[in-house]
């Protein structure tokens, strides 16, 4: 890890040449790294931003998109951004807990968001802005939120009820809230990089996952998972972030054009997310390898009852204030 940090630091030292100086030598390069496939909501949004950014700056900016962990894995990309080896990321919101901004783990709390309407009351309002502002002390600026979707549970055995999760080794992102969620179900949480999940499922290192359907389908996880239950128990989304020093060093007109491109891309990303996940679920069903179960109303209530205590359990970690902010914004309390 020390060797990796040194390499990233050396790359970053070159990458953080003042933008005005770099401009004289050629286009300003924005390296945009992410860990999912190009044909996911995030992957498509990254390509859309590249197109708009390059068009609207008339070639003065070149956006290089690196998908599928081509540059960095989950655990590496945030450090790379802070050191300037990449300029832009769209990490899942769970990643900010390990950065020291634990409040972002509120997005991992199960059944705290009912649907996309409730979600957007948070991400497009003052609560979302408040969270992004917390990143500045880490040398990071948050530009917006991109949706992916609500998560399903998968395994190689039927998981219709919460009790069916008992004893399963389930891959999670590195999040104390997700850890608490799985333990509430008597499952065994296993932190694993996203790029390693397919092999982990294939070899039995893990038994199951929680993912939006688009991530599951594009990574072909359904090929090694026999059962999916559409629990919609949690949300997976992203914050688009940039290296603060790099962004503030851009010429004002360039930065303004990029901010508008990001605003328009965010609208695009959040419009396609639900359809992409609906289509992915149908793709999993059509592949014929995985049985999809939609919980009955009684089963859904059982999942909520099993996971609702996690809210109180993680209150001291996330902060009561941010939980209350969510409840008020979404009308839960």
C-alpha positions as a Markdown table, in Angstrom:
| # | Residue | x | y | z |
|---|---|---|---|---|
| 1 | Unk | 0.0 | 0.0 | 0.0 |
| 2 | Unk | 2.9 | 2.4 | 0.7 |
| 3 | Unk | 4.3 | 1.6 | -2.7 |
| 4 | Unk | 0.9 | 2.4 | -4.3 |
| 5 | Unk | 0.7 | 5.7 | -2.4 |
| 6 | Unk | 4.1 | 6.7 | -3.7 |
| 7 | Unk | 3.2 | 5.9 | -7.2 |
| 8 | Unk | -0.1 | 7.8 | -6.9 |
| 9 | Unk | 1.8 | 10.8 | -5.3 |
| 10 | Unk | 4.2 | 11.0 | -8.2 |
| 11 | Unk | 1.4 | 10.9 | -10.8 |
| 12 | Unk | -0.5 | 13.4 | -8.8 |
| 13 | Unk | 2.4 | 15.8 | -8.6 |
| 14 | Unk | 2.4 | 15.9 | -12.4 |
| 15 | Unk | -1.4 | 16.0 | -12.6 |
| 16 | Unk | -1.7 | 19.1 | -10.4 |
| 17 | Unk | 0.2 | 21.4 | -12.8 |
| 18 | Unk | -1.9 | 24.7 | -12.7 |
| 19 | Unk | -4.6 | 24.4 | -15.2 |
| 20 | Unk | -3.7 | 27.7 | -16.9 |
| 21 | Unk | -0.2 | 26.4 | -17.5 |
| 22 | Unk | -1.4 | 23.1 | -18.7 |
| 23 | Unk | -3.8 | 24.9 | -21.1 |
| 24 | Unk | -0.9 | 26.6 | -22.9 |
| 25 | Unk | 0.5 | 23.1 | -23.6 |
| 26 | Unk | -2.7 | 21.6 | -24.8 |
| 27 | Unk | -6.2 | 20.6 | -23.6 |
| 28 | Unk | -6.9 | 20.4 | -19.9 |
| 29 | Unk | -7.2 | 16.7 | -19.1 |
| 30 | Unk | -9.7 | 15.4 | -16.6 |
| 31 | Unk | -9.2 | 11.8 | -15.7 |
| 32 | Unk | -12.5 | 10.3 | -14.6 |
| 33 | Unk | -12.2 | 6.9 | -12.9 |
| 34 | Unk | -15.0 | 4.6 | -11.8 |
| 35 | Unk | -15.4 | 0.9 | -11.0 |
| 36 | Unk | -18.5 | -0.2 | -12.9 |
| 37 | Unk | -19.3 | -1.1 | -16.5 |
| 38 | Unk | -19.8 | 1.4 | -19.3 |
| 39 | Unk | -23.4 | 0.3 | -19.8 |
| 40 | Unk | -24.6 | 1.0 | -16.2 |
| 41 | Unk | -26.3 | 4.2 | -15.2 |
| 42 | Unk | -23.0 | 5.6 | -13.8 |
| 43 | Unk | -21.0 | 4.4 | -16.8 |
| 44 | Unk | -23.5 | 6.0 | -19.3 |
| 45 | Unk | -23.5 | 9.2 | -17.3 |
| 46 | Unk | -19.7 | 9.5 | -17.3 |
| 47 | Unk | -19.7 | 9.2 | -21.1 |
| 48 | Unk | -22.5 | 11.8 | -21.3 |
| 49 | Unk | -20.5 | 14.2 | -19.2 |
| 50 | Unk | -17.4 | 13.6 | -21.4 |
| 51 | Unk | -19.4 | 14.5 | -24.5 |
| 52 | Unk | -20.9 | 17.6 | -23.1 |
| 53 | Unk | -17.7 | 18.8 | -21.4 |
| 54 | Unk | -15.6 | 18.5 | -24.6 |
| 55 | Unk | -18.3 | 20.1 | -26.8 |
| 56 | Unk | -19.0 | 23.0 | -24.5 |
| 57 | Unk | -15.3 | 23.9 | -23.9 |
| 58 | Unk | -14.7 | 23.5 | -27.7 |
| 59 | Unk | -11.9 | 21.1 | -27.1 |
| 60 | Unk | -10.1 | 23.0 | -24.4 |
| 61 | Unk | -10.9 | 20.1 | -22.0 |
| 62 | Unk | -10.4 | 16.4 | -22.7 |
| 63 | Unk | -12.2 | 14.0 | -20.4 |
| 64 | Unk | -10.6 | 10.5 | -20.2 |
| 65 | Unk | -13.1 | 8.0 | -18.7 |
| 66 | Unk | -11.6 | 4.9 | -17.1 |
| 67 | Unk | -14.4 | 2.3 | -16.4 |
| 68 | Unk | -14.4 | -1.1 | -14.7 |
| 69 | Unk | -11.6 | -0.3 | -12.2 |
| 70 | Unk | -9.2 | 0.1 | -15.2 |
| 71 | Unk | -7.1 | 2.6 | -13.1 |
| 72 | Unk | -8.0 | 2.0 | -9.4 |
| 73 | Unk | -10.1 | -0.3 | -7.3 |
| 74 | Unk | -12.6 | 0.8 | -4.7 |
| 75 | Unk | -10.1 | 1.1 | -1.9 |
| 76 | Unk | -7.6 | 3.1 | -4.0 |
| 77 | Unk | -9.5 | 5.6 | -6.0 |
| 78 | Unk | -10.2 | 8.1 | -3.2 |
| 79 | Unk | -6.6 | 8.4 | -2.3 |
| 80 | Unk | -5.7 | 8.8 | -6.0 |
| 81 | Unk | -8.2 | 11.7 | -6.2 |
| 82 | Unk | -6.9 | 13.5 | -3.1 |
| 83 | Unk | -3.3 | 13.2 | -4.4 |
| 84 | Unk | -4.3 | 14.4 | -7.8 |
| 85 | Unk | -3.6 | 11.3 | -9.8 |
| 86 | Unk | -7.2 | 11.5 | -11.1 |
| 87 | Unk | -9.4 | 14.6 | -11.1 |
| 88 | Unk | -12.9 | 13.2 | -11.0 |
| 89 | Unk | -14.7 | 10.2 | -9.4 |
| 90 | Unk | -18.2 | 9.1 | -8.8 |
| 91 | Unk | -17.8 | 6.8 | -5.8 |
| 92 | Unk | -20.8 | 5.2 | -4.1 |
| 93 | Unk | -21.9 | 7.1 | -1.1 |
| 94 | Unk | -20.8 | 4.4 | 1.3 |
| 95 | Unk | -17.1 | 5.2 | 0.5 |
| 96 | Unk | -17.2 | 8.5 | 2.4 |
| 97 | Unk | -17.5 | 6.8 | 5.7 |
| 98 | Unk | -14.0 | 5.3 | 5.4 |
| 99 | Unk | -12.8 | 8.8 | 4.4 |
| 100 | Unk | -14.0 | 10.1 | 7.8 |
| 101 | Unk | -17.3 | 11.7 | 6.8 |
| 102 | Unk | -19.5 | 9.1 | 8.5 |
| 103 | Unk | -22.6 | 11.1 | 7.9 |
| 104 | Unk | -22.8 | 9.8 | 4.3 |
| 105 | Unk | -23.5 | 6.4 | 5.6 |
| 106 | Unk | -27.0 | 7.5 | 6.3 |
| 107 | Unk | -27.7 | 6.6 | 2.7 |
| 108 | Unk | -26.9 | 2.9 | 3.6 |
| 109 | Unk | -29.5 | 2.8 | 6.4 |
| 110 | Unk | -32.1 | 0.2 | 5.3 |
| 111 | Unk | -35.6 | 1.4 | 4.5 |
| 112 | Unk | -34.8 | 5.0 | 5.1 |
| 113 | Unk | -35.8 | 6.0 | 1.6 |
| 114 | Unk | -39.1 | 4.7 | 0.2 |
| 115 | Unk | -38.6 | 5.6 | -3.4 |
| 116 | Unk | -36.9 | 8.0 | -5.9 |
| 117 | Unk | -39.2 | 10.8 | -4.9 |
| 118 | Unk | -38.1 | 10.6 | -1.3 |
| 119 | Unk | -34.5 | 10.3 | -2.4 |
| 120 | Unk | -34.6 | 13.4 | -4.5 |
| 121 | Unk | -36.1 | 15.4 | -1.6 |
| 122 | Unk | -32.8 | 14.7 | 0.1 |
| 123 | Unk | -30.2 | 14.9 | -2.8 |
| 124 | Unk | -31.7 | 17.9 | -4.5 |
| 125 | Unk | -32.3 | 19.8 | -1.3 |
| 126 | Unk | -30.5 | 21.4 | 1.6 |
| 127 | Unk | -29.6 | 18.0 | 3.3 |
| 128 | Unk | -27.8 | 16.9 | 0.2 |
| 129 | Unk | -25.9 | 20.2 | -0.1 |
| 130 | Unk | -25.0 | 20.0 | 3.6 |
| 131 | Unk | -23.4 | 16.6 | 3.2 |
| 132 | Unk | -21.4 | 17.6 | 0.1 |
| 133 | Unk | -20.0 | 20.6 | 2.0 |
| 134 | Unk | -18.5 | 18.2 | 4.6 |
| 135 | Unk | -16.1 | 17.0 | 1.9 |
| 136 | Unk | -14.2 | 20.2 | 1.5 |
| 137 | Unk | -12.0 | 19.7 | 4.5 |
| 138 | Unk | -10.7 | 16.6 | 2.8 |
| 139 | Unk | -9.6 | 18.5 | -0.3 |
| 140 | Unk | -12.7 | 17.4 | -2.3 |
| 141 | Unk | -15.6 | 19.2 | -3.9 |
| 142 | Unk | -18.9 | 17.6 | -4.5 |
| 143 | Unk | -20.6 | 18.5 | -7.7 |
| 144 | Unk | -23.8 | 16.5 | -7.4 |
| 145 | Unk | -25.5 | 13.1 | -6.9 |
| 146 | Unk | -26.1 | 10.5 | -9.5 |
| 147 | Unk | -28.7 | 7.8 | -8.9 |
| 148 | Unk | -28.2 | 4.1 | -9.5 |
| 149 | Unk | -31.1 | 2.4 | -7.7 |
| 150 | Unk | -32.6 | 0.3 | -5.0 |
| 151 | Unk | -30.9 | -2.9 | -4.0 |
| 152 | Unk | -32.0 | -6.5 | -4.3 |
| 153 | Unk | -30.6 | -9.5 | -2.3 |
| 154 | Unk | -29.1 | -12.5 | -4.1 |
| 155 | Unk | -27.9 | -15.9 | -3.1 |
| 156 | Unk | -27.8 | -19.5 | -4.3 |
| 157 | Unk | -30.8 | -20.5 | -2.1 |
| 158 | Unk | -34.3 | -18.9 | -1.8 |
| 159 | Unk | -34.3 | -15.8 | 0.4 |
| 160 | Unk | -37.9 | -14.9 | 0.7 |
| 161 | Unk | -37.8 | -13.9 | 4.3 |
| 162 | Unk | -35.2 | -12.3 | 6.5 |
| 163 | Unk | -34.5 | -15.6 | 8.3 |
| 164 | Unk | -33.3 | -17.1 | 5.0 |
| 165 | Unk | -30.2 | -14.8 | 5.3 |
| 166 | Unk | -29.0 | -16.5 | 8.4 |
| 167 | Unk | -25.4 | -17.8 | 8.0 |
| 168 | Unk | -24.9 | -16.5 | 4.4 |
| 169 | Unk | -21.6 | -14.8 | 3.6 |
| 170 | Unk | -22.8 | -11.7 | 1.8 |
| 171 | Unk | -20.5 | -9.2 | 0.0 |
| 172 | Unk | -20.8 | -5.6 | 1.2 |
| 173 | Unk | -19.0 | -2.3 | 0.6 |
| 174 | Unk | -16.9 | -1.1 | 3.4 |
| 175 | Unk | -19.6 | 0.5 | 5.6 |
| 176 | Unk | -20.3 | 0.0 | 9.3 |
| 177 | Unk | -24.0 | 0.6 | 8.5 |
| 178 | Unk | -24.1 | -2.2 | 5.9 |
| 179 | Unk | -22.2 | -4.4 | 8.3 |
| 180 | Unk | -24.9 | -3.7 | 11.0 |
| 181 | Unk | -27.6 | -4.4 | 8.4 |
| 182 | Unk | -26.3 | -7.8 | 7.5 |
| 183 | Unk | -25.7 | -8.8 | 11.1 |
| 184 | Unk | -29.3 | -7.8 | 11.9 |
| 185 | Unk | -30.3 | -10.5 | 9.4 |
| 186 | Unk | -27.8 | -12.9 | 11.0 |
| 187 | Unk | -25.8 | -12.9 | 7.8 |
| 188 | Unk | -22.0 | -12.7 | 7.7 |
| 189 | Unk | -20.9 | -9.5 | 6.0 |
| 190 | Unk | -17.8 | -9.7 | 3.8 |
| 191 | Unk | -16.1 | -6.5 | 2.6 |
| 192 | Unk | -14.9 | -7.1 | -1.0 |
| 193 | Unk | -13.8 | -4.8 | -3.9 |
| 194 | Unk | -16.6 | -4.6 | -6.5 |
| 195 | Unk | -14.2 | -5.8 | -9.3 |
| 196 | Unk | -13.7 | -9.1 | -7.3 |
| 197 | Unk | -17.3 | -9.9 | -6.6 |
| 198 | Unk | -18.0 | -12.2 | -9.6 |
| 199 | Unk | -15.0 | -14.4 | -8.8 |
| 200 | Unk | -15.9 | -14.4 | -5.2 |
| 201 | Unk | -19.4 | -15.7 | -6.0 |
| 202 | Unk | -18.1 | -18.1 | -8.5 |
| 203 | Unk | -15.6 | -19.7 | -6.1 |
| 204 | Unk | -17.9 | -19.6 | -3.0 |
| 205 | Unk | -15.8 | -17.1 | -1.1 |
| 206 | Unk | -19.1 | -15.3 | -0.7 |
| 207 | Unk | -22.6 | -16.7 | -1.0 |
| 208 | Unk | -24.5 | -13.6 | -2.0 |
| 209 | Unk | -24.7 | -9.9 | -2.7 |
| 210 | Unk | -26.8 | -6.8 | -2.4 |
| 211 | Unk | -26.8 | -4.7 | -5.5 |
| 212 | Unk | -29.1 | -2.7 | -7.8 |
| 213 | Unk | -30.0 | -5.0 | -10.7 |
| 214 | Unk | -28.0 | -2.9 | -13.2 |
| 215 | Unk | -24.7 | -3.7 | -11.3 |
| 216 | Unk | -25.7 | -7.3 | -11.0 |
| 217 | Unk | -26.6 | -7.8 | -14.6 |
| 218 | Unk | -23.7 | -5.9 | -16.2 |
| 219 | Unk | -21.1 | -7.7 | -14.0 |
| 220 | Unk | -22.8 | -11.0 | -14.9 |
| 221 | Unk | -23.3 | -11.9 | -11.3 |
| 222 | Unk | -26.7 | -13.5 | -12.2 |
| 223 | Unk | -24.7 | -16.2 | -13.9 |
| 224 | Unk | -23.5 | -17.4 | -10.5 |
| 225 | Unk | -26.5 | -16.6 | -8.4 |
| 226 | Unk | -29.7 | -18.7 | -8.5 |
| 227 | Unk | -32.0 | -16.5 | -6.6 |
| 228 | Unk | -32.8 | -12.8 | -6.4 |
| 229 | Unk | -35.4 | -11.2 | -4.1 |
| 230 | Unk | -36.5 | -7.7 | -4.9 |
| 231 | Unk | -36.3 | -6.3 | -1.4 |
| 232 | Unk | -35.5 | -2.7 | -2.4 |
| 233 | Unk | -34.1 | -2.5 | 1.1 |
| 234 | Unk | -31.4 | 0.1 | 0.5 |
| 235 | Unk | -30.2 | 2.6 | -2.0 |
| 236 | Unk | -27.0 | 2.8 | -4.0 |
| 237 | Unk | -26.1 | 6.1 | -5.5 |
| 238 | Unk | -23.0 | 8.2 | -6.2 |
| 239 | Unk | -21.5 | 11.6 | -5.4 |
| 240 | Unk | -19.6 | 13.1 | -8.3 |
| 241 | Unk | -16.5 | 14.6 | -6.8 |
| 242 | Unk | -13.4 | 16.5 | -7.9 |
| 243 | Unk | -10.0 | 17.3 | -6.6 |
| 244 | Unk | -10.6 | 20.7 | -5.0 |
| 245 | Unk | -7.2 | 22.2 | -5.8 |
| 246 | Unk | -7.5 | 21.2 | -9.5 |
| 247 | Unk | -11.1 | 22.4 | -9.8 |
| 248 | Unk | -10.5 | 25.8 | -8.3 |
| 249 | Unk | -7.4 | 26.2 | -10.5 |
| 250 | Unk | -9.4 | 26.0 | -13.7 |
| 251 | Unk | -10.1 | 29.2 | -15.7 |
| 252 | Unk | -13.4 | 30.6 | -14.6 |
| 253 | Unk | -15.1 | 30.2 | -18.0 |
| 254 | Unk | -14.0 | 26.6 | -18.2 |
| 255 | Unk | -15.2 | 25.8 | -14.7 |
| 256 | Unk | -18.6 | 27.5 | -15.5 |
| 257 | Unk | -19.0 | 25.4 | -18.6 |
| 258 | Unk | -18.1 | 22.2 | -16.8 |
| 259 | Unk | -20.5 | 22.9 | -13.9 |
| 260 | Unk | -23.3 | 23.4 | -16.4 |
| 261 | Unk | -22.3 | 20.2 | -18.2 |
| 262 | Unk | -22.4 | 18.4 | -14.9 |
| 263 | Unk | -25.8 | 19.8 | -14.0 |
| 264 | Unk | -27.2 | 18.6 | -17.3 |
| 265 | Unk | -25.5 | 15.2 | -16.9 |
| 266 | Unk | -27.0 | 14.8 | -13.5 |
| 267 | Unk | -30.5 | 15.3 | -14.9 |
| 268 | Unk | -29.7 | 12.7 | -17.6 |
| 269 | Unk | -28.2 | 10.2 | -15.1 |
| 270 | Unk | -31.2 | 10.4 | -12.8 |
| 271 | Unk | -33.7 | 10.0 | -15.6 |
| 272 | Unk | -32.1 | 6.8 | -17.0 |
| 273 | Unk | -31.4 | 5.1 | -13.6 |
| 274 | Unk | -34.8 | 3.6 | -12.9 |
| 275 | Unk | -35.3 | 2.4 | -16.5 |
| 276 | Unk | -31.8 | 0.9 | -16.6 |
| 277 | Unk | -32.5 | -1.1 | -13.4 |
| 278 | Unk | -35.9 | -2.2 | -14.6 |
| 279 | Unk | -34.4 | -3.4 | -17.9 |
| 280 | Unk | -31.6 | -5.2 | -16.0 |
| 281 | Unk | -34.0 | -7.1 | -13.8 |
| 282 | Unk | -35.8 | -8.2 | -17.0 |
| 283 | Unk | -32.5 | -9.2 | -18.5 |
| 284 | Unk | -31.7 | -11.3 | -15.4 |
| 285 | Unk | -35.1 | -13.0 | -15.7 |
| 286 | Unk | -34.7 | -13.5 | -19.5 |
| 287 | Unk | -31.3 | -15.2 | -19.0 |
| 288 | Unk | -33.1 | -18.0 | -17.3 |
| 289 | Unk | -30.5 | -18.8 | -14.7 |
| 290 | Unk | -31.9 | -16.9 | -11.8 |
| 291 | Unk | -35.3 | -17.1 | -10.1 |
| 292 | Unk | -36.6 | -13.7 | -9.2 |
| 293 | Unk | -38.9 | -13.3 | -6.2 |
| 294 | Unk | -41.0 | -10.2 | -5.5 |
| 295 | Unk | -42.0 | -10.1 | -1.8 |
| 296 | Unk | -45.6 | -10.2 | -0.8 |
| 297 | Unk | -46.8 | -7.4 | 1.4 |
| 298 | Unk | -46.4 | -9.6 | 4.5 |
| 299 | Unk | -42.9 | -10.5 | 3.5 |
| 300 | Unk | -42.0 | -6.9 | 2.9 |
| 301 | Unk | -43.2 | -6.0 | 6.3 |
| 302 | Unk | -41.1 | -8.7 | 7.8 |
| 303 | Unk | -38.0 | -7.4 | 6.0 |
| 304 | Unk | -38.7 | -3.9 | 7.3 |
| 305 | Unk | -39.3 | -5.2 | 10.8 |
| 306 | Unk | -36.0 | -7.0 | 10.8 |
| 307 | Unk | -34.0 | -4.1 | 9.5 |
| 308 | Unk | -35.7 | -1.1 | 11.1 |
| 309 | Unk | -33.7 | -1.5 | 14.4 |
| 310 | Unk | -30.6 | -0.7 | 12.5 |
| 311 | Unk | -31.6 | 2.9 | 12.4 |
| 312 | Unk | -31.2 | 3.2 | 16.2 |
| 313 | Unk | -28.1 | 1.0 | 16.3 |
| 314 | Unk | -26.1 | 3.3 | 14.0 |
| 315 | Unk | -27.4 | 6.6 | 15.3 |
| 316 | Unk | -24.3 | 7.2 | 17.4 |
| 317 | Unk | -22.1 | 6.6 | 14.4 |
| 318 | Unk | -23.9 | 8.7 | 11.8 |
| 319 | Unk | -25.4 | 11.3 | 14.1 |
| 320 | Unk | -28.9 | 11.7 | 15.3 |
| 321 | Unk | -29.1 | 15.1 | 13.5 |
| 322 | Unk | -28.5 | 13.8 | 10.0 |
| 323 | Unk | -31.0 | 10.9 | 10.6 |
| 324 | Unk | -33.6 | 13.5 | 11.7 |
| 325 | Unk | -32.8 | 15.6 | 8.6 |
| 326 | Unk | -33.6 | 12.6 | 6.5 |
| 327 | Unk | -36.8 | 11.8 | 8.3 |
| 328 | Unk | -38.0 | 15.4 | 8.0 |
| 329 | Unk | -37.0 | 15.7 | 4.3 |
| 330 | Unk | -38.8 | 12.5 | 3.4 |
| 331 | Unk | -41.8 | 13.0 | 5.7 |
| 332 | Unk | -41.1 | 9.8 | 7.7 |
| 333 | Unk | -41.5 | 11.6 | 11.0 |
